[in-house]
Amino acid sequence: MTLDELRRSIDEIDDALLELLARRAEIVVRVAEAKREKNVYPHDPEREQRLLARLRAKGAGRFPADAVERIYREIMSASVAMQAPVTVAYLGPEGTFSHQAARQLFGLSARYLDMGTLTGVLDAVRREAVRYAVVPLANSSEGPVTDTADALLEGGVQLRGEVVLEISHCLLGRAPGLGSVERVYSHPQALGQCRGWLSKHLARAQLVQTSSTAAAMREAQADPSAAALGSGICADLYGLSLLRERVQDRPENATRFGIIALQDAPRTGNDKTTIAFTLREEHATGSLRRVLELFEDAGVNLTHIESRPSRQKAWQSTFLADLEGHREDPHVARALEAIRSCCGTLQLLGSYPRAAAPSPSVPPSS
């Protein structure tokens, strides 16, 4: 076939794709009507994740699997917007990694509300100003995000889902080069993830903590002798130059983000549950070990445990734990009932589908 004939074939395929999208939209309208009759909320994030997983696994020949997922994310986002607008809160301003995670989860057609603090993000869900929120839970290099943990422990919201996002930090600013950088702004987590690189390349620069990586960009925007750590997309958003890319200490750096809602998710067969508990006799020998043994006896695998200072009693710890399975799974339910009887408090923070690990990108050669 000639080049013109090949291009005409592509045009015909594009026309066919548009016709199929129009047919899909008509069915979406009928689905919305059926949901209204049954008083079912239009958005079903768990079904979306199942559909994306199925389409990615099926593939489209030579067409990249990542691109298939991105295309269908936007198709589904637009379909939900046709039924009812979905509003999502995140730690702002625009350009943070939380913003990127929210867009990856909910697409471009959702409405986004940026908040200045993680407590404010969760409060937006509690007072039903938004349907969902997206918050960072933990980083593979720096560990748990303690502000999120403390906000979750205040109650009133549940974890409904998660996504793991590869985090690649860039150094952005108005300075002509590294030798002119006197201050580096960023969120404490970002500064920690780049600690080694900063020590080696900007040892004399002052490190200044900000409420978010995007807030750091605003500081660098106003300060010609400063730079900021964050996402590369902030270069265009804030009119900054890219001084260095991929400056995180570990190339496999990733952050786990959680979807927050008023209710957690139904069972999928591939779930996690997050709980918080205190010990009835915290300083008694073996008290924590006995609680952990109850999970082992029930055949429940704990994948993570950490402690936070209790807000209820001085010098008492609250333990947060992630475990495999849904709270409605029989063996998980038995374990939770068993530990409830020997703990001071037990708080269920949500059961939700387990996210797949991201495919790491290859760093550029030096």
N, C-alpha and C positions, 0 to 999 in steps of 0.2 A: 504493500500500500504506500501511496505517496504521503508526504507530510500533510497536505491539505485533506486527504481522505482520513488520515489518522485523527486530525483535529476535528473533522466533522463527526467522527465516531465518538469522540469525547463529548462534544456538544450534545449528541443524542443521548448519551448516558446521563449527562447532567440534567437534561430535560426529564428523563425517566425518574431520576432521583427526586426532583422537585414534585413530580406527580405522586410519588410514593409518600413524600413528606406531607403533601396535602391530604392524602387518604389517612395517614396516621393521625393528623390533626383532627379530622372528623371523628375518628374513633375516640380520641382523647376527650372530645366534647361529650360523647355518649358515656364514657367512663365517669366523667365529672357528674353527669346527671344521675347515674346509678349510685355514686357515692353520696350525693345529697339525699337521695331517697332513703339510704340506709344510715344517714347521719354519720358518715365516715369522713375524717379529715382528708383532704385531697392528697397531701404529701405522704409518701411511704418510703422513708430513706432506706429501710432494710430491703425492700423489693428492688429499689434502684441499684443497690450494691450487688444483689444477686444477678440482675440483668447485666450489669457491667462485667461481672466475673464471667458469665456465660458467653457474652459476645467477645470478650478478650480471648477466652480459651478457644472459641470457634475460629476466630481470626478471619482475615479477608485476603488470603493469598499473600502476595508480596507487599501489600499495604501494611505499614508498621503497626504493631499491636498497640503501642502507646497512643498513636494517633486515632485508632479506632475508639479507644476508651475516651479520649478527649472529645471527639466528635459526638459520641452518644451521650456524654455528660451534658453537653450543651443542648442536644435534642431533648433530653429529659428535663433539663432545667426550664427550657422554653415551654414544654408541655405542662409542667406544674404551674408556671406563671399564667397559662391560659385558664387554669382551673381556679386558682386562688394565689395571691402573692405570698411568697415565703420571705420573712425577714429574719436575718441572721446577725447577731452581735459578735464582735471580735475586738481584741486589744489593738487599738489603732495608734496613730492614724494610718491612712492608706499607705500600703507598701510594706507593712510588717509581714513576717513569716506567718503569723496567725491569719492575716488577710489572704495570703496565698493558699493556706490550708482550707480556709472557708470557701474560696472560689473553686478549689479542686473538688470539694465535697458537694457544693450546691450550684456551681455553674454561674454564668454571667447574668442569667435572667433573674436571679434572686435579688432581693433588696438587702443592702448591708448597712449596719449601724456600727460605727467605730466608737469605742469607749476608751476612757483614759486609764482605767485600772481594771485588773482582773476581777476584783470585787464588784465593780460596776457592771462588768460583762455578765456575771452570774445574776446580779440583781435585776438586770433587764429581763431575764427569763422568769425570775420569781414573780415580778409584778406584771408579767405577760405583755410587756412592751414588744417582745420578739418571740418567735416560736422556738428558735434554736440559738445556741451560741457555740463558738469554737474557741477552745482555750488550750494552751500548751500544758502537757502533763509531765513530760520528762524528756531529757536529752541524753543521747547515748554517751556523750563525753562528760557532761556536768551533773547528770542525775536528775532527781525530781525537781519540779518547779514548785517551791514551797508556798509561794503566794496562791497558786491554784489549789493546792492541797488544803490550805487554811480556809479558802473561800468555799470549797466543797463541804468542809466539815461544819459550816454554818447551817447546812441543811436546806430543804425546800426545793432542791433540784436533783436530777439524776444524770448519770452518764448514759448516753444512748448509742454511742458509736465511737470509733477511733479511726485515725489515719496516721501513717508514719510517713513523714516528709523528709527527704534529704535536704540538709541545710548546708549551703555553700556560702560562706561569708566573703564579702568584698570590702575593700577599704576605699571609701569615696570621699571626695572633698574638693575644695577650690585651690588647694596648695599646688605649686608647680611640681613638687616631688616630695619624697619621704623626708628629705633633709629640712623641709620647711614646716613639717607637722609638729606642733608643740602640744596639742591636746587630741585625744581620741575619745569620742563619745560613743556610748552604746548601752544597751540593756546589760545588767550584770551577767546573765547567762551567755550572751555573745562575747563579752570580754573574757569570761572564763574559758570559752571554747577556743579562743585565739590567744590564750595567755603566753604560750611558748613563742609564737610568731612575733607577738608584740615585744616580748622581752629581747628577742634577737635583733629585730629590725627597727624598733622604736623605743629603745630602752630609756631614753630621756624624756619621752612624752608623758604628760599627765593623763591618767585614765579617769574619765568622768562618767559616772553611771547616769542613765536616763530611764524613763518609764517604759520605753519601747525602742526598737531599732529605728523605726520611722521618726520618732521624736529626736533621736540622735542626728538624723539627716537634717532636720530643721536647724539644729545647733550648728552643724557644719556649714549649712547654707549661709548662715549669718557671720561665720568666723573664718576668714581666709587662711588662718594659721592652724586650723583644726581639720580633723577627718572623722569619719563615722564608719562603724562596722554595721553591715546589714546586707540586704538583698541587692543584687545587681540591678534589678528593675528600678530601684530608687534613683539611679543616675539620671534617667529621663524625667522621673516624677519631680525631682527636686533640683534639676539643673546642675548636677555635680559631675566631676570627672572621675573616671575609674582609675585609681592609683595602683591597686593590686587586686587580683582575684584569687579565690580559693585560699584564703589565709587562715582557715581553721587548722588546728593542730592535727586533727585526725581526718583523713580523707573520707572515711565512712561515716562522718558525723550526720546524725539524724535526730529529729524530734518527733515525739509521739503527741498528737493533738487529740483532744476529746470533743465529741459533740455533746452539748448539754441541753437537756429538755426537762419538762416537768415530770415526764414518765420515762422509764427505761425501755429497752427493746424486747420484743417477743423472742422466743427461742428460735435459733437457726440450726443448731447442731454443731456449730463452731464458734463458741461464745467464751467470754470472760466475765468475771464478776469482781467488782471492787467493793471492799468492805472497810469499815473502821471499827476498832474495838479498844476498850480499856480493860485492864486486869482488875479483878476484885481485890486481890492482895498483891500489888505490883512488886513489893520488895521481899515477898516470900520466896524462898529458894525453889527454883524450878517452875514458877507459876507460868511463865511464857512458854516454856518447853511443854507443859501439859496441854496448853491450848493448841500448839502446833501438832502434837501427837494426835489430837482428835481429828484433825484434817487428814493425817496419814491413815488413821484407822478407817476413815470413811472412803479412802481411795481418791481424795481430792488433792491435786497438785497445786501448791502455791508457787507462783512464778516471780513474786516480788513482795517484799515487806520493808517498811520503813517506819520510823517513829517521829512524831511531832509533839511539842509541848501541849498539854491539855489546856483548853480554855476554861475548864470547869474547876480544876483543883491544882494548886501550886505543887510543883515537882512530880506531877503525874504525867505519864506519856499516853498519847493516843497512837495506836498502831494502825497503819493503812496497809492493806494487803490486796494483791491481785491473785486470783485463782482461776484455774481452768474450769469451764462449765458455766451453765446458767443457773440462777437461783432456783428455778423450777425443776432442774434435773434432780432426780430422786436422791442420788448420793450427795449432791451439794446441799440440798435441803436438809438431809440428815445431819451433815456436818455443822451447818449453821444453827440448827436447833440444839445440837450438843454443846457448842461453844457458848450459846446464849445463856445456858444455865450456869456457866462457870465464869462468865465475864462480868465486869461491872456494867459496861454498856456495849451494845452492838448496833452499828449503823450500816444499813445497806446503801451503798452509793451508786448502784446500778449494775445491771447485766446487759451485755451488748455484744454484737458480732466482733470477732477478733480480726484485726487488720493484718494484711500481708505486709511483709517487709519490702521497702522500696528497692528497685534495682539500682545499685550504685553506679554513678557515672564515672567515666575514666578521667582523672585530672589531666590537664594539658601538660605536655612535655616541656621541660625547662631548657 
